Amino acid sequence: MVQIKKIWFSDNKIFAEYIDGRVIGVPVSWYPNLSKGSSEQWQDYEIWADGQYIHWPSLDEDISAEGLLSLSQTGLLQKT
């Protein structure tokens, strides 16, 4: 089970630090609801289920720790 420790945003990317020390980042544009939000709305999130999910109440967006990690790996593979 992968667990997110914290998240942050920079340069229209969302970054996540996992409990095991991995840090990944993906474009916010990969998540349509997030990309429609403001930077203030991006900061209004909750980490649920012992780090397994991120929830943005004002944007009606939920991202799983596993899904974010999988997308980041797919994105890296597509760039090479």
PDB file of N, CA, C and O in Angstrom:
ATOM      1  N   MET A   1       0.851  -1.182   0.000  1.00  0.00           N
ATOM      2  CA  MET A   1       0.000   0.000   0.000  1.00  0.00           C
ATOM      3  C   MET A   1       0.897   1.245   0.000  1.00  0.00           C
ATOM      4  O   MET A   1       1.779   1.385   0.847  1.00  0.00           O
ATOM      5  N   VAL A   2       0.661   2.132  -0.948  1.00  0.00           N
ATOM      6  CA  VAL A   2       1.404   3.394  -0.995  1.00  0.00           C
ATOM      7  C   VAL A   2       0.619   4.462  -0.247  1.00  0.00           C
ATOM      8  O   VAL A   2      -0.611   4.482  -0.269  1.00  0.00           O
ATOM      9  N   GLN A   3       1.359   5.352   0.418  1.00  0.00           N
ATOM     10  CA  GLN A   3       0.723   6.387   1.223  1.00  0.00           C
ATOM     11  C   GLN A   3       1.400   7.730   0.983  1.00  0.00           C
ATOM     12  O   GLN A   3       2.627   7.827   0.971  1.00  0.00           O
ATOM     13  N   ILE A   4       0.600   8.746   0.796  1.00  0.00           N
ATOM     14  CA  ILE A   4       1.098  10.093   0.604  1.00  0.00           C
ATOM     15  C   ILE A   4       1.318  10.759   1.965  1.00  0.00           C
ATOM     16  O   ILE A   4       0.472  10.696   2.857  1.00  0.00           O
ATOM     17  N   LYS A   5       2.465  11.388   2.090  1.00  0.00           N
ATOM     18  CA  LYS A   5       2.810  12.122   3.308  1.00  0.00           C
ATOM     19  C   LYS A   5       2.369  13.584   3.188  1.00  0.00           C
ATOM     20  O   LYS A   5       1.785  14.141   4.118  1.00  0.00           O
ATOM     21  N   LYS A   6       2.657  14.211   2.015  1.00  0.00           N
ATOM     22  CA  LYS A   6       2.252  15.596   1.808  1.00  0.00           C
ATOM     23  C   LYS A   6       2.217  15.879   0.311  1.00  0.00           C
ATOM     24  O   LYS A   6       2.792  15.143  -0.490  1.00  0.00           O
ATOM     25  N   ILE A   7       1.528  16.967  -0.050  1.00  0.00           N
ATOM     26  CA  ILE A   7       1.484  17.409  -1.441  1.00  0.00           C
ATOM     27  C   ILE A   7       1.747  18.911  -1.503  1.00  0.00           C
ATOM     28  O   ILE A   7       1.603  19.622  -0.508  1.00  0.00           O
ATOM     29  N   TRP A   8       2.134  19.379  -2.688  1.00  0.00           N
ATOM     30  CA  TRP A   8       2.299  20.803  -2.940  1.00  0.00           C
ATOM     31  C   TRP A   8       2.211  21.033  -4.443  1.00  0.00           C
ATOM     32  O   TRP A   8       2.266  20.097  -5.241  1.00  0.00           O
ATOM     33  N   PHE A   9       2.075  22.294  -4.801  1.00  0.00           N
ATOM     34  CA  PHE A   9       1.933  22.692  -6.193  1.00  0.00           C
ATOM     35  C   PHE A   9       3.030  23.680  -6.550  1.00  0.00           C
ATOM     36  O   PHE A   9       3.418  24.519  -5.738  1.00  0.00           O
ATOM     37  N   SER A  10       3.525  23.568  -7.782  1.00  0.00           N
ATOM     38  CA  SER A  10       4.512  24.507  -8.296  1.00  0.00           C
ATOM     39  C   SER A  10       4.511  24.425  -9.817  1.00  0.00           C
ATOM     40  O   SER A  10       4.501  23.336 -10.389  1.00  0.00           O
ATOM     41  N   ASP A  11       4.521  25.579 -10.460  1.00  0.00           N
ATOM     42  CA  ASP A  11       4.589  25.633 -11.932  1.00  0.00           C
ATOM     43  C   ASP A  11       3.544  24.762 -12.609  1.00  0.00           C
ATOM     44  O   ASP A  11       3.856  24.021 -13.541  1.00  0.00           O
ATOM     45  N   ASN A  12       2.301  24.851 -12.139  1.00  0.00           N
ATOM     46  CA  ASN A  12       1.181  24.070 -12.682  1.00  0.00           C
ATOM     47  C   ASN A  12       1.412  22.565 -12.641  1.00  0.00           C
ATOM     48  O   ASN A  12       0.936  21.828 -13.504  1.00  0.00           O
ATOM     49  N   LYS A  13       2.142  22.123 -11.636  1.00  0.00           N
ATOM     50  CA  LYS A  13       2.321  20.692 -11.375  1.00  0.00           C
ATOM     51  C   LYS A  13       1.890  20.400  -9.945  1.00  0.00           C
ATOM     52  O   LYS A  13       1.979  21.249  -9.059  1.00  0.00           O
ATOM     53  N   ILE A  14       1.424  19.180  -9.751  1.00  0.00           N
ATOM     54  CA  ILE A  14       1.142  18.695  -8.403  1.00  0.00           C
ATOM     55  C   ILE A  14       2.259  17.719  -8.030  1.00  0.00           C
ATOM     56  O   ILE A  14       2.594  16.816  -8.796  1.00  0.00           O
ATOM     57  N   PHE A  15       2.821  17.918  -6.852  1.00  0.00           N
ATOM     58  CA  PHE A  15       3.880  17.062  -6.346  1.00  0.00           C
ATOM     59  C   PHE A  15       3.371  16.325  -5.115  1.00  0.00           C
ATOM     60  O   PHE A  15       2.585  16.858  -4.331  1.00  0.00           O
ATOM     61  N   ALA A  16       3.828  15.105  -4.965  1.00  0.00           N
ATOM     62  CA  ALA A  16       3.462  14.305  -3.789  1.00  0.00           C
ATOM     63  C   ALA A  16       4.706  13.645  -3.225  1.00  0.00           C
ATOM     64  O   ALA A  16       5.522  13.087  -3.958  1.00  0.00           O
ATOM     65  N   GLU A  17       4.833  13.718  -1.911  1.00  0.00           N
ATOM     66  CA  GLU A  17       5.878  12.975  -1.220  1.00  0.00           C
ATOM     67  C   GLU A  17       5.206  11.788  -0.542  1.00  0.00           C
ATOM     68  O   GLU A  17       4.232  11.943   0.194  1.00  0.00           O
ATOM     69  N   TYR A  18       5.737  10.621  -0.801  1.00  0.00           N
ATOM     70  CA  TYR A  18       5.188   9.391  -0.230  1.00  0.00           C
ATOM     71  C   TYR A  18       5.927   9.033   1.049  1.00  0.00           C
ATOM     72  O   TYR A  18       7.059   9.461   1.272  1.00  0.00           O
ATOM     73  N   ILE A  19       5.274   8.251   1.876  1.00  0.00           N
ATOM     74  CA  ILE A  19       5.837   7.827   3.160  1.00  0.00           C
ATOM     75  C   ILE A  19       7.204   7.164   2.970  1.00  0.00           C
ATOM     76  O   ILE A  19       8.092   7.313   3.809  1.00  0.00           O
ATOM     77  N   ASP A  20       7.371   6.430   1.858  1.00  0.00           N
ATOM     78  CA  ASP A  20       8.633   5.722   1.617  1.00  0.00           C
ATOM     79  C   ASP A  20       9.738   6.615   1.057  1.00  0.00           C
ATOM     80  O   ASP A  20      10.829   6.128   0.760  1.00  0.00           O
ATOM     81  N   GLY A  21       9.471   7.934   0.906  1.00  0.00           N
ATOM     82  CA  GLY A  21      10.487   8.867   0.464  1.00  0.00           C
ATOM     83  C   GLY A  21      10.429   9.260  -1.002  1.00  0.00           C
ATOM     84  O   GLY A  21      11.087  10.217  -1.410  1.00  0.00           O
ATOM     85  N   ARG A  22       9.656   8.542  -1.795  1.00  0.00           N
ATOM     86  CA  ARG A  22       9.532   8.917  -3.207  1.00  0.00           C
ATOM     87  C   ARG A  22       8.833  10.256  -3.324  1.00  0.00           C
ATOM     88  O   ARG A  22       7.927  10.567  -2.551  1.00  0.00           O
ATOM     89  N   VAL A  23       9.261  11.048  -4.297  1.00  0.00           N
ATOM     90  CA  VAL A  23       8.619  12.317  -4.630  1.00  0.00           C
ATOM     91  C   VAL A  23       8.329  12.291  -6.120  1.00  0.00           C
ATOM     92  O   VAL A  23       9.226  12.050  -6.928  1.00  0.00           O
ATOM     93  N   ILE A  24       7.087  12.538  -6.482  1.00  0.00           N
ATOM     94  CA  ILE A  24       6.700  12.550  -7.887  1.00  0.00           C
ATOM     95  C   ILE A  24       5.954  13.844  -8.180  1.00  0.00           C
ATOM     96  O   ILE A  24       5.425  14.495  -7.280  1.00  0.00           O
ATOM     97  N   GLY A  25       5.924  14.201  -9.455  1.00  0.00           N
ATOM     98  CA  GLY A  25       5.178  15.369  -9.886  1.00  0.00           C
ATOM     99  C   GLY A  25       4.557  15.123 -11.244  1.00  0.00           C
ATOM    100  O   GLY A  25       5.176  14.510 -12.114  1.00  0.00           O
ATOM    101  N   VAL A  26       3.345  15.594 -11.427  1.00  0.00           N
ATOM    102  CA  VAL A  26       2.652  15.479 -12.710  1.00  0.00           C
ATOM    103  C   VAL A  26       1.955  16.804 -13.007  1.00  0.00           C
ATOM    104  O   VAL A  26       1.651  17.565 -12.088  1.00  0.00           O
ATOM    105  N   PRO A  27       1.702  17.082 -14.279  1.00  0.00           N
ATOM    106  CA  PRO A  27       0.981  18.314 -14.612  1.00  0.00           C
ATOM    107  C   PRO A  27      -0.435  18.310 -14.039  1.00  0.00           C
ATOM    108  O   PRO A  27      -1.124  17.290 -14.047  1.00  0.00           O
ATOM    109  N   VAL A  28      -0.844  19.458 -13.549  1.00  0.00           N
ATOM    110  CA  VAL A  28      -2.213  19.618 -13.055  1.00  0.00           C
ATOM    111  C   VAL A  28      -3.204  19.367 -14.189  1.00  0.00           C
ATOM    112  O   VAL A  28      -4.319  18.907 -13.941  1.00  0.00           O
ATOM    113  N   SER A  29      -2.818  19.661 -15.414  1.00  0.00           N
ATOM    114  CA  SER A  29      -3.709  19.493 -16.572  1.00  0.00           C
ATOM    115  C   SER A  29      -4.140  18.045 -16.782  1.00  0.00           C
ATOM    116  O   SER A  29      -5.109  17.792 -17.498  1.00  0.00           O
ATOM    117  N   TRP A  30      -3.448  17.099 -16.178  1.00  0.00           N
ATOM    118  CA  TRP A  30      -3.852  15.689 -16.270  1.00  0.00           C
ATOM    119  C   TRP A  30      -5.121  15.429 -15.480  1.00  0.00           C
ATOM    120  O   TRP A  30      -5.734  14.372 -15.628  1.00  0.00           O
ATOM    121  N   TYR A  31      -5.526  16.376 -14.642  1.00  0.00           N
ATOM    122  CA  TYR A  31      -6.732  16.258 -13.823  1.00  0.00           C
ATOM    123  C   TYR A  31      -7.652  17.435 -14.159  1.00  0.00           C
ATOM    124  O   TYR A  31      -7.451  18.531 -13.636  1.00  0.00           O
ATOM    125  N   PRO A  32      -8.644  17.237 -15.009  1.00  0.00           N
ATOM    126  CA  PRO A  32      -9.500  18.341 -15.477  1.00  0.00           C
ATOM    127  C   PRO A  32     -10.124  19.176 -14.355  1.00  0.00           C
ATOM    128  O   PRO A  32     -10.151  20.403 -14.454  1.00  0.00           O
ATOM    129  N   ASN A  33     -10.619  18.546 -13.305  1.00  0.00           N
ATOM    130  CA  ASN A  33     -11.226  19.328 -12.220  1.00  0.00           C
ATOM    131  C   ASN A  33     -10.196  20.197 -11.508  1.00  0.00           C
ATOM    132  O   ASN A  33     -10.490  21.337 -11.150  1.00  0.00           O
ATOM    133  N   LEU A  34      -9.000  19.672 -11.303  1.00  0.00           N
ATOM    134  CA  LEU A  34      -7.951  20.473 -10.671  1.00  0.00           C
ATOM    135  C   LEU A  34      -7.532  21.625 -11.571  1.00  0.00           C
ATOM    136  O   LEU A  34      -7.327  22.742 -11.096  1.00  0.00           O
ATOM    137  N   SER A  35      -7.406  21.364 -12.861  1.00  0.00           N
ATOM    138  CA  SER A  35      -6.937  22.410 -13.773  1.00  0.00           C
ATOM    139  C   SER A  35      -7.926  23.570 -13.868  1.00  0.00           C
ATOM    140  O   SER A  35      -7.542  24.679 -14.241  1.00  0.00           O
ATOM    141  N   LYS A  36      -9.193  23.326 -13.536  1.00  0.00           N
ATOM    142  CA  LYS A  36     -10.200  24.397 -13.530  1.00  0.00           C
ATOM    143  C   LYS A  36     -10.151  25.229 -12.251  1.00  0.00           C
ATOM    144  O   LYS A  36     -10.740  26.308 -12.186  1.00  0.00           O
ATOM    145  N   GLY A  37      -9.453  24.731 -11.241  1.00  0.00           N
ATOM    146  CA  GLY A  37      -9.430  25.406  -9.948  1.00  0.00           C
ATOM    147  C   GLY A  37      -8.375  26.489  -9.849  1.00  0.00           C
ATOM    148  O   GLY A  37      -7.459  26.570 -10.667  1.00  0.00           O
ATOM    149  N   SER A  38      -8.521  27.307  -8.844  1.00  0.00           N
ATOM    150  CA  SER A  38      -7.543  28.358  -8.551  1.00  0.00           C
ATOM    151  C   SER A  38      -6.465  27.796  -7.620  1.00  0.00           C
ATOM    152  O   SER A  38      -6.614  26.714  -7.052  1.00  0.00           O
ATOM    153  N   SER A  39      -5.388  28.550  -7.481  1.00  0.00           N
ATOM    154  CA  SER A  39      -4.337  28.101  -6.561  1.00  0.00           C
ATOM    155  C   SER A  39      -4.858  28.023  -5.126  1.00  0.00           C
ATOM    156  O   SER A  39      -4.399  27.193  -4.341  1.00  0.00           O
ATOM    157  N   GLU A  40      -5.821  28.891  -4.782  1.00  0.00           N
ATOM    158  CA  GLU A  40      -6.423  28.826  -3.447  1.00  0.00           C
ATOM    159  C   GLU A  40      -7.214  27.526  -3.281  1.00  0.00           C
ATOM    160  O   GLU A  40      -7.155  26.892  -2.227  1.00  0.00           O
ATOM    161  N   GLN A  41      -7.944  27.134  -4.308  1.00  0.00           N
ATOM    162  CA  GLN A  41      -8.704  25.881  -4.242  1.00  0.00           C
ATOM    163  C   GLN A  41      -7.767  24.677  -4.196  1.00  0.00           C
ATOM    164  O   GLN A  41      -8.071  23.681  -3.539  1.00  0.00           O
ATOM    165  N   TRP A  42      -6.643  24.758  -4.882  1.00  0.00           N
ATOM    166  CA  TRP A  42      -5.679  23.654  -4.839  1.00  0.00           C
ATOM    167  C   TRP A  42      -5.183  23.416  -3.416  1.00  0.00           C
ATOM    168  O   TRP A  42      -4.907  22.279  -3.031  1.00  0.00           O
ATOM    169  N   GLN A  43      -5.069  24.486  -2.640  1.00  0.00           N
ATOM    170  CA  GLN A  43      -4.566  24.365  -1.267  1.00  0.00           C
ATOM    171  C   GLN A  43      -5.616  23.846  -0.285  1.00  0.00           C
ATOM    172  O   GLN A  43      -5.291  23.491   0.848  1.00  0.00           O
ATOM    173  N   ASP A  44      -6.856  23.804  -0.717  1.00  0.00           N
ATOM    174  CA  ASP A  44      -7.960  23.331   0.130  1.00  0.00           C
ATOM    175  C   ASP A  44      -8.177  21.840  -0.108  1.00  0.00           C
ATOM    176  O   ASP A  44      -9.144  21.439  -0.755  1.00  0.00           O
ATOM    177  N   TYR A  45      -7.273  21.028   0.418  1.00  0.00           N
ATOM    178  CA  TYR A  45      -7.349  19.580   0.228  1.00  0.00           C
ATOM    179  C   TYR A  45      -7.272  18.864   1.572  1.00  0.00           C
ATOM    180  O   TYR A  45      -6.886  19.437   2.591  1.00  0.00           O
ATOM    181  N   GLU A  46      -7.651  17.604   1.534  1.00  0.00           N
ATOM    182  CA  GLU A  46      -7.561  16.731   2.709  1.00  0.00           C
ATOM    183  C   GLU A  46      -6.900  15.431   2.272  1.00  0.00           C
ATOM    184  O   GLU A  46      -7.162  14.937   1.175  1.00  0.00           O
ATOM    185  N   ILE A  47      -6.056  14.883   3.113  1.00  0.00           N
ATOM    186  CA  ILE A  47      -5.481  13.565   2.857  1.00  0.00           C
ATOM    187  C   ILE A  47      -6.276  12.578   3.696  1.00  0.00           C
ATOM    188  O   ILE A  47      -6.356  12.696   4.919  1.00  0.00           O
ATOM    189  N   TRP A  48      -6.865  11.598   3.009  1.00  0.00           N
ATOM    190  CA  TRP A  48      -7.778  10.636   3.636  1.00  0.00           C
ATOM    191  C   TRP A  48      -7.185   9.238   3.693  1.00  0.00           C
ATOM    192  O   TRP A  48      -6.191   8.924   3.038  1.00  0.00           O
ATOM    193  N   ALA A  49      -7.829   8.423   4.495  1.00  0.00           N
ATOM    194  CA  ALA A  49      -7.571   6.977   4.571  1.00  0.00           C
ATOM    195  C   ALA A  49      -6.086   6.680   4.763  1.00  0.00           C
ATOM    196  O   ALA A  49      -5.492   5.888   4.032  1.00  0.00           O
ATOM    197  N   ASP A  50      -5.514   7.326   5.749  1.00  0.00           N
ATOM    198  CA  ASP A  50      -4.124   7.069   6.104  1.00  0.00           C
ATOM    199  C   ASP A  50      -3.174   7.292   4.927  1.00  0.00           C
ATOM    200  O   ASP A  50      -2.241   6.517   4.717  1.00  0.00           O
ATOM    201  N   GLY A  51      -3.423   8.365   4.158  1.00  0.00           N
ATOM    202  CA  GLY A  51      -2.531   8.732   3.062  1.00  0.00           C
ATOM    203  C   GLY A  51      -2.829   8.089   1.727  1.00  0.00           C
ATOM    204  O   GLY A  51      -2.047   8.223   0.785  1.00  0.00           O
ATOM    205  N   GLN A  52      -3.950   7.391   1.630  1.00  0.00           N
ATOM    206  CA  GLN A  52      -4.251   6.688   0.387  1.00  0.00           C
ATOM    207  C   GLN A  52      -5.000   7.549  -0.632  1.00  0.00           C
ATOM    208  O   GLN A  52      -5.031   7.203  -1.813  1.00  0.00           O
ATOM    209  N   TYR A  53      -5.598   8.651  -0.208  1.00  0.00           N
ATOM    210  CA  TYR A  53      -6.374   9.504  -1.101  1.00  0.00           C
ATOM    211  C   TYR A  53      -6.171  10.974  -0.768  1.00  0.00           C
ATOM    212  O   TYR A  53      -5.922  11.342   0.380  1.00  0.00           O
ATOM    213  N   ILE A  54      -6.285  11.813  -1.809  1.00  0.00           N
ATOM    214  CA  ILE A  54      -6.317  13.262  -1.642  1.00  0.00           C
ATOM    215  C   ILE A  54      -7.696  13.706  -2.121  1.00  0.00           C
ATOM    216  O   ILE A  54      -8.177  13.260  -3.163  1.00  0.00           O
ATOM    217  N   HIS A  55      -8.324  14.590  -1.348  1.00  0.00           N
ATOM    218  CA  HIS A  55      -9.672  15.053  -1.680  1.00  0.00           C
ATOM    219  C   HIS A  55      -9.705  16.575  -1.667  1.00  0.00           C
ATOM    220  O   HIS A  55      -9.216  17.209  -0.732  1.00  0.00           O
ATOM    221  N   TRP A  56     -10.293  17.161  -2.729  1.00  0.00           N
ATOM    222  CA  TRP A  56     -10.509  18.603  -2.822  1.00  0.00           C
ATOM    223  C   TRP A  56     -12.003  18.837  -2.779  1.00  0.00           C
ATOM    224  O   TRP A  56     -12.666  18.656  -3.800  1.00  0.00           O
ATOM    225  N   PRO A  57     -12.573  19.233  -1.638  1.00  0.00           N
ATOM    226  CA  PRO A  57     -14.019  19.389  -1.521  1.00  0.00           C
ATOM    227  C   PRO A  57     -14.605  20.438  -2.470  1.00  0.00           C
ATOM    228  O   PRO A  57     -15.669  20.217  -3.048  1.00  0.00           O
ATOM    229  N   SER A  58     -13.931  21.561  -2.634  1.00  0.00           N
ATOM    230  CA  SER A  58     -14.490  22.626  -3.464  1.00  0.00           C
ATOM    231  C   SER A  58     -14.391  22.326  -4.959  1.00  0.00           C
ATOM    232  O   SER A  58     -15.068  22.967  -5.763  1.00  0.00           O
ATOM    233  N   LEU A  59     -13.556  21.360  -5.338  1.00  0.00           N
ATOM    234  CA  LEU A  59     -13.393  21.004  -6.752  1.00  0.00           C
ATOM    235  C   LEU A  59     -14.002  19.651  -7.094  1.00  0.00           C
ATOM    236  O   LEU A  59     -13.976  19.225  -8.248  1.00  0.00           O
ATOM    237  N   ASP A  60     -14.551  18.979  -6.087  1.00  0.00           N
ATOM    238  CA  ASP A  60     -15.126  17.646  -6.274  1.00  0.00           C
ATOM    239  C   ASP A  60     -14.134  16.720  -6.971  1.00  0.00           C
ATOM    240  O   ASP A  60     -14.473  16.054  -7.949  1.00  0.00           O
ATOM    241  N   GLU A  61     -12.908  16.685  -6.458  1.00  0.00           N
ATOM    242  CA  GLU A  61     -11.832  15.869  -7.031  1.00  0.00           C
ATOM    243  C   GLU A  61     -11.260  14.961  -5.976  1.00  0.00           C
ATOM    244  O   GLU A  61     -11.019  15.381  -4.844  1.00  0.00           O
ATOM    245  N   ASP A  62     -11.042  13.711  -6.346  1.00  0.00           N
ATOM    246  CA  ASP A  62     -10.375  12.728  -5.503  1.00  0.00           C
ATOM    247  C   ASP A  62      -9.306  12.044  -6.336  1.00  0.00           C
ATOM    248  O   ASP A  62      -9.557  11.631  -7.468  1.00  0.00           O
ATOM    249  N   ILE A  63      -8.111  11.928  -5.770  1.00  0.00           N
ATOM    250  CA  ILE A  63      -7.008  11.253  -6.449  1.00  0.00           C
ATOM    251  C   ILE A  63      -6.436  10.241  -5.470  1.00  0.00           C
ATOM    252  O   ILE A  63      -6.190  10.555  -4.305  1.00  0.00           O
ATOM    253  N   SER A  64      -6.229   9.038  -5.951  1.00  0.00           N
ATOM    254  CA  SER A  64      -5.633   8.024  -5.085  1.00  0.00           C
ATOM    255  C   SER A  64      -4.109   8.105  -5.167  1.00  0.00           C
ATOM    256  O   SER A  64      -3.552   8.491  -6.194  1.00  0.00           O
ATOM    257  N   ALA A  65      -3.452   7.741  -4.083  1.00  0.00           N
ATOM    258  CA  ALA A  65      -1.993   7.720  -4.046  1.00  0.00           C
ATOM    259  C   ALA A  65      -1.456   6.764  -5.100  1.00  0.00           C
ATOM    260  O   ALA A  65      -0.466   7.064  -5.767  1.00  0.00           O
ATOM    261  N   GLU A  66      -2.093   5.634  -5.250  1.00  0.00           N
ATOM    262  CA  GLU A  66      -1.683   4.642  -6.243  1.00  0.00           C
ATOM    263  C   GLU A  66      -1.875   5.183  -7.661  1.00  0.00           C
ATOM    264  O   GLU A  66      -1.003   5.019  -8.515  1.00  0.00           O
ATOM    265  N   GLY A  67      -3.004   5.820  -7.906  1.00  0.00           N
ATOM    266  CA  GLY A  67      -3.288   6.362  -9.232  1.00  0.00           C
ATOM    267  C   GLY A  67      -2.321   7.458  -9.629  1.00  0.00           C
ATOM    268  O   GLY A  67      -1.867   7.503 -10.772  1.00  0.00           O
ATOM    269  N   LEU A  68      -2.003   8.340  -8.698  1.00  0.00           N
ATOM    270  CA  LEU A  68      -1.056   9.412  -8.971  1.00  0.00           C
ATOM    271  C   LEU A  68       0.317   8.838  -9.307  1.00  0.00           C
ATOM    272  O   LEU A  68       0.981   9.305 -10.233  1.00  0.00           O
ATOM    273  N   LEU A  69       0.730   7.848  -8.568  1.00  0.00           N
ATOM    274  CA  LEU A  69       2.013   7.202  -8.814  1.00  0.00           C
ATOM    275  C   LEU A  69       2.015   6.506 -10.178  1.00  0.00           C
ATOM    276  O   LEU A  69       2.984   6.611 -10.930  1.00  0.00           O
ATOM    277  N   SER A  70       0.948   5.808 -10.486  1.00  0.00           N
ATOM    278  CA  SER A  70       0.847   5.113 -11.784  1.00  0.00           C
ATOM    279  C   SER A  70       0.885   6.099 -12.945  1.00  0.00           C
ATOM    280  O   SER A  70       1.574   5.865 -13.938  1.00  0.00           O
ATOM    281  N   LEU A  71       0.148   7.200 -12.823  1.00  0.00           N
ATOM    282  CA  LEU A  71       0.149   8.208 -13.890  1.00  0.00           C
ATOM    283  C   LEU A  71       1.533   8.813 -14.071  1.00  0.00           C
ATOM    284  O   LEU A  71       1.964   9.048 -15.200  1.00  0.00           O
ATOM    285  N   SER A  72       2.224   9.064 -12.982  1.00  0.00           N
ATOM    286  CA  SER A  72       3.559   9.663 -13.096  1.00  0.00           C
ATOM    287  C   SER A  72       4.508   8.710 -13.813  1.00  0.00           C
ATOM    288  O   SER A  72       5.340   9.155 -14.603  1.00  0.00           O
ATOM    289  N   GLN A  73       4.401   7.430 -13.558  1.00  0.00           N
ATOM    290  CA  GLN A  73       5.254   6.450 -14.217  1.00  0.00           C
ATOM    291  C   GLN A  73       4.909   6.325 -15.692  1.00  0.00           C
ATOM    292  O   GLN A  73       5.805   6.180 -16.524  1.00  0.00           O
ATOM    293  N   THR A  74       3.633   6.378 -16.029  1.00  0.00           N
ATOM    294  CA  THR A  74       3.206   6.329 -17.419  1.00  0.00           C
ATOM    295  C   THR A  74       3.726   7.548 -18.156  1.00  0.00           C
ATOM    296  O   THR A  74       4.231   7.432 -19.273  1.00  0.00           O
ATOM    297  N   GLY A  75       3.606   8.721 -17.538  1.00  0.00           N
ATOM    298  CA  GLY A  75       4.082   9.949 -18.151  1.00  0.00           C
ATOM    299  C   GLY A  75       5.583   9.923 -18.403  1.00  0.00           C
ATOM    300  O   GLY A  75       6.053  10.408 -19.433  1.00  0.00           O
ATOM    301  N   LEU A  76       6.334   9.356 -17.462  1.00  0.00           N
ATOM    302  CA  LEU A  76       7.781   9.254 -17.650  1.00  0.00           C
ATOM    303  C   LEU A  76       8.111   8.329 -18.800  1.00  0.00           C
ATOM    304  O   LEU A  76       9.025   8.609 -19.576  1.00  0.00           O
ATOM    305  N   LEU A  77       7.386   7.235 -18.923  1.00  0.00           N
ATOM    306  CA  LEU A  77       7.643   6.286 -20.007  1.00  0.00           C
ATOM    307  C   LEU A  77       7.329   6.903 -21.361  1.00  0.00           C
ATOM    308  O   LEU A  77       8.031   6.632 -22.335  1.00  0.00           O
ATOM    309  N   GLN A  78       6.292   7.725 -21.444  1.00  0.00           N
ATOM    310  CA  GLN A  78       5.917   8.335 -22.708  1.00  0.00           C
ATOM    311  C   GLN A  78       6.925   9.381 -23.163  1.00  0.00           C
ATOM    312  O   GLN A  78       7.025   9.645 -24.361  1.00  0.00           O
ATOM    313  N   LYS A  79       7.658   9.970 -22.264  1.00  0.00           N
ATOM    314  CA  LYS A  79       8.631  11.013 -22.619  1.00  0.00           C
ATOM    315  C   LYS A  79       9.929  10.434 -23.160  1.00  0.00           C
ATOM    316  O   LYS A  79      10.679  11.147 -23.827  1.00  0.00           O
ATOM    317  N   THR A  80      10.216   9.177 -22.896  1.00  0.00           N
ATOM    318  CA  THR A  80      11.483   8.590 -23.329  1.00  0.00           C
ATOM    319  C   THR A  80      11.385   7.955 -24.684  1.00  0.00           C
ATOM    320  O   THR A  80      12.372   7.417 -25.186  1.00  0.00           O
TER     321      THR A  80
END
